[in-house]
Amino acid sequence: MAAARLAAALLVALATALTAQNTSTNQVVITVIDTSGALIPGAHVGIVRLPDVIPNDGDWLHYASTAPEQATTQTDGHGETTVGLAPGIYAISIAAPGFKRYFKRIEIRDESNQSLRATLAIDSRPIGPVVTMEPAVTLELEPTSLNVFIPLEPLLTVTSVHRARRR
């Protein structure tokens, strides 16, 4: 009787372990740095699961930039974030103010914890006020100049000044 209970308990434990493997997620550690190697805290990380067949003749970058993000996170104070992803193919999008947007296609396989080190390039566009709205719409405002009118009349009516000679 005890052997039957032990066998039943082992069978339940084995079935639970197999079910957990089928729905497992793999840890992906994402580190975001700039071209000098400095960490970038607060970077927005968006994740899009790519379908097996991508529309537009396999242009995954176009698909990833137009599809809604399935998951989002931000890097911590050390420029890192950890996400759990099921096996499949994903597009990772990373954005931070002052940097160009970064895209990377990754494949997650069974039991493959991975790390991604993303290097963001500095955006060379002129820096000016930026308005960011949800979801991820960025409007750049043109720098404004200050127009000041200085009347020249007082400068034109200056009388000549004669110097007195010293003796």
Backbone torsions as a table, in degrees:
resi	resn	phi	psi	omega
1	MET	NA	-44.5	179.9
2	ALA	-64.5	-36.1	179.5
3	ALA	-66.7	-36.9	178.8
4	ALA	-66.8	-41.0	177.6
5	ARG	-65.1	-41.3	179.1
6	LEU	-64.1	-41.9	178.7
7	ALA	-64.9	-41.0	179.1
8	ALA	-65.7	-41.3	179.0
9	ALA	-64.7	-41.1	177.7
10	LEU	-65.5	-38.6	178.6
11	LEU	-64.4	-42.3	177.8
12	VAL	-65.0	-42.5	179.3
13	ALA	-64.2	-40.7	178.8
14	LEU	-65.9	-42.5	178.8
15	ALA	-64.0	-39.8	177.9
16	THR	-64.4	-41.9	179.6
17	ALA	-64.9	-40.6	179.3
18	LEU	-67.1	-38.9	178.1
19	THR	-65.8	-41.1	179.6
20	ALA	-63.9	-35.0	179.0
21	GLN	-67.3	-35.8	-178.0
22	ASN	-69.4	-29.8	-179.0
23	THR	-108.7	21.5	-175.4
24	SER	-71.4	152.8	173.4
25	THR	-116.3	149.9	179.7
26	ASN	-108.6	140.3	-178.9
27	GLN	-80.1	130.0	175.1
28	VAL	-120.5	117.4	178.0
29	VAL	-95.2	121.2	-178.4
30	ILE	-110.6	123.5	176.9
31	THR	-114.2	128.5	-177.1
32	VAL	-112.9	124.8	-179.8
33	ILE	-132.2	166.6	172.8
34	ASP	-98.4	-177.6	-174.6
35	THR	-66.6	-19.3	177.1
36	SER	-88.2	-6.2	-179.6
37	GLY	96.7	0.4	178.8
38	ALA	-74.0	139.8	179.7
39	LEU	-71.0	146.8	179.9
40	ILE	-116.1	99.2	176.4
41	PRO	-77.3	152.1	175.6
42	GLY	76.6	13.9	177.5
43	ALA	-72.4	140.2	179.6
44	HIS	-83.0	126.0	179.0
45	VAL	-115.3	119.8	177.6
46	GLY	-112.8	142.9	-177.0
47	ILE	-126.3	129.0	177.7
48	VAL	-124.8	125.1	175.4
49	ARG	-79.7	127.3	-178.5
50	LEU	-88.0	139.5	177.9
51	PRO	-73.2	163.6	178.7
52	ASP	-61.5	-39.5	176.7
53	VAL	-115.6	116.7	-177.3
54	ILE	-92.9	131.7	175.9
55	PRO	-62.9	173.8	178.4
56	ASN	62.4	43.5	175.1
57	ASP	57.7	39.9	173.9
58	GLY	78.1	21.0	179.5
59	ASP	-83.1	85.2	-175.9
60	TRP	-65.9	-32.0	-179.1
61	LEU	-66.3	-43.3	176.9
62	HIS	-63.9	-44.0	179.5
63	TYR	-60.5	-45.4	-177.3
64	ALA	-66.6	-33.6	-178.3
65	SER	-80.5	-16.7	-179.9
66	THR	-107.5	-18.2	-179.3
67	ALA	-79.4	149.6	176.5
68	PRO	-69.4	144.1	179.4
69	GLU	-72.3	136.0	177.2
70	GLN	-85.3	-25.2	179.2
71	ALA	-148.5	146.7	176.6
72	THR	-137.7	153.3	176.2
73	THR	-157.5	176.4	176.0
74	GLN	-130.6	152.0	176.7
75	THR	-73.3	149.7	-179.8
76	ASP	-82.0	-168.5	-178.9
77	GLY	-64.4	-15.4	178.2
78	HIS	-101.6	11.2	178.8
79	GLY	72.8	22.1	-178.0
80	GLU	-124.9	154.4	170.0
81	THR	-148.3	152.2	178.5
82	THR	-122.8	129.6	178.8
83	VAL	-124.7	148.5	175.2
84	GLY	-101.3	121.4	-178.1
85	LEU	-126.1	138.4	174.7
86	ALA	-74.5	159.4	178.0
87	PRO	-55.2	138.1	-179.4
88	GLY	156.2	-172.3	-179.4
89	ILE	-111.5	132.3	-174.6
90	TYR	-130.8	155.9	169.6
91	ALA	-111.7	127.3	178.0
92	ILE	-105.0	128.1	179.0
93	SER	-118.4	129.7	-179.1
94	ILE	-128.1	131.4	-179.7
95	ALA	-136.0	141.9	175.6
96	ALA	-147.8	145.7	-179.6
97	PRO	-58.7	133.5	179.1
98	GLY	87.1	-0.4	-178.3
99	PHE	-125.3	153.8	174.7
100	LYS	-72.3	149.0	179.0
101	ARG	-68.3	141.8	-176.2
102	TYR	-114.1	133.3	175.8
103	PHE	-125.6	140.7	176.4
104	LYS	-146.2	135.2	176.3
105	ARG	-97.9	124.6	179.7
106	ILE	-127.9	152.8	176.5
107	GLU	-117.9	128.2	178.3
108	ILE	-102.8	124.7	177.7
109	ARG	-109.8	168.2	179.6
110	ASP	-55.6	133.9	175.4
111	GLU	51.2	44.4	179.3
112	SER	-125.2	84.0	174.3
113	ASN	-65.9	134.7	-173.2
114	GLN	-130.5	165.3	172.3
115	SER	-130.9	147.2	179.5
116	LEU	-129.6	124.2	176.8
117	ARG	-108.7	108.2	-175.7
118	ALA	-101.8	124.9	177.9
119	THR	-104.7	116.9	-179.9
120	LEU	-92.7	132.9	177.0
121	ALA	-87.2	147.1	178.9
122	ILE	-68.6	136.5	178.4
123	ASP	-78.4	122.5	-175.1
124	SER	-86.9	0.5	177.2
125	ARG	-66.2	152.6	179.9
126	PRO	-57.6	139.3	-179.8
127	ILE	-85.2	126.4	178.2
128	GLY	-150.1	-177.5	178.0
129	PRO	-60.7	139.2	180.0
130	VAL	-126.7	134.8	177.0
131	VAL	-110.0	124.5	-179.7
132	THR	-114.6	130.5	178.6
133	MET	-122.5	157.2	175.8
134	GLU	-87.7	139.9	-2.3
135	PRO	-92.0	115.1	170.7
136	ALA	45.1	47.9	174.2
137	VAL	-108.1	125.1	-177.8
138	THR	-117.8	126.4	176.5
139	LEU	-113.1	124.6	177.3
140	GLU	-95.0	133.9	178.4
141	LEU	-99.8	139.2	179.7
142	GLU	-73.3	143.5	177.1
143	PRO	-63.2	141.5	-179.6
144	THR	-99.8	153.6	176.0
145	SER	-116.5	155.1	-178.9
146	LEU	-98.0	117.5	178.0
147	ASN	-97.8	119.0	-178.4
148	VAL	-123.6	133.1	178.0
149	PHE	-98.9	120.3	177.4
150	ILE	-111.8	114.6	-179.2
151	PRO	-68.5	139.4	-178.2
152	LEU	-95.7	-6.7	-177.5
153	GLU	-54.7	-47.4	-179.1
154	PRO	-60.5	-30.5	179.8
155	LEU	-73.7	-29.5	-178.0
156	LEU	-80.8	-22.7	-176.0
157	THR	-97.5	16.0	178.8
158	VAL	-70.8	128.2	179.4
159	THR	-83.9	154.9	-179.4
160	SER	-72.5	144.0	-177.4
161	VAL	-109.5	127.2	176.7
162	HIS	-96.5	138.3	178.1
163	ARG	-91.9	140.3	176.1
164	ALA	-84.3	137.7	-179.6
165	ARG	-86.0	142.0	177.5
166	ARG	-88.6	145.7	178.1
167	ARG	-106.7	NA	NA
